[in-house]
Amino acid sequence: MENQKQFIEKWHELGNFFDEAMEREQMVGSSLYFVRDKNVYKKFYGFADKSSQQATNEQTIYSPYISSQS
């Protein structure tokens, strides 16, 4: 049980890092998945569609996008 508690604490730390990194890199949207002992832990950030402000979720399909501003 203690290992599970430690894992959850670390998962929350990773989630905070993920959010900070996505914001810093100005990502529109992203997903983070981690599988442990047949359990799936999920974290979503931002939008699947920025113009309609549709949030990312399990159904989001990502495609590569290359900015012309590079």
C-alpha positions as CSV (number, residue, x, y, z in Angstrom):
1,M,0.0,0.0,0.0
2,E,2.9,2.4,0.8
3,N,4.3,1.8,-2.7
4,Q,1.0,2.8,-4.2
5,K,0.9,6.0,-2.1
6,Q,4.5,6.8,-3.2
7,F,3.6,6.1,-6.8
8,I,0.5,8.4,-6.7
9,E,2.7,11.2,-5.2
10,K,5.2,10.8,-8.0
11,W,2.5,10.6,-10.6
12,H,1.2,14.0,-9.4
13,E,4.7,15.4,-9.5
14,L,5.1,14.2,-13.1
15,G,1.7,15.6,-14.0
16,N,2.7,19.1,-12.7
17,F,6.0,18.9,-14.6
18,F,4.1,17.8,-17.7
19,D,1.7,20.8,-17.4
20,E,4.6,23.2,-16.9
21,A,6.5,21.9,-19.8
22,M,3.5,22.0,-22.1
23,E,2.8,25.6,-21.1
24,R,6.5,26.6,-21.5
25,E,6.7,25.1,-24.9
26,Q,3.4,26.6,-25.9
27,M,1.9,23.3,-26.9
28,V,-1.8,23.4,-28.0
29,G,-2.6,20.0,-26.5
30,S,-1.0,16.7,-25.4
31,S,-1.6,13.5,-23.5
32,L,0.4,11.5,-21.0
33,Y,-0.3,7.9,-20.3
34,F,1.4,5.5,-17.9
35,V,0.6,1.8,-17.4
36,R,1.4,0.2,-14.0
37,D,0.1,-3.2,-12.8
38,K,-2.6,-3.2,-15.4
39,N,-3.8,0.3,-14.4
40,V,-3.7,3.1,-16.9
41,Y,-3.0,6.6,-15.5
42,K,-3.9,9.5,-17.8
43,K,-3.1,13.2,-17.9
44,F,-4.4,15.6,-20.6
45,Y,-3.3,19.1,-21.4
46,G,-4.8,21.8,-23.6
47,F,-7.0,21.4,-26.6
48,A,-7.6,18.8,-29.3
49,D,-9.0,21.7,-31.4
50,K,-7.9,25.1,-30.3
51,S,-10.4,27.1,-32.4
52,S,-13.4,25.4,-30.8
53,Q,-11.6,25.0,-27.5
54,Q,-12.4,21.2,-27.5
55,A,-10.3,19.7,-24.7
56,T,-8.0,16.8,-25.2
57,N,-9.3,13.4,-24.0
58,E,-9.0,9.7,-24.6
59,Q,-10.5,10.2,-28.1
60,T,-8.0,12.7,-29.3
61,I,-6.0,11.7,-32.4
62,Y,-2.8,13.6,-32.9
63,S,-1.2,14.4,-36.3
64,P,2.1,15.9,-37.0
65,Y,2.1,19.6,-37.8
66,I,5.0,21.6,-39.0
67,S,4.7,25.3,-38.5
68,S,5.6,27.6,-41.4
69,Q,7.0,30.0,-38.8
70,S,10.1,27.9,-38.2
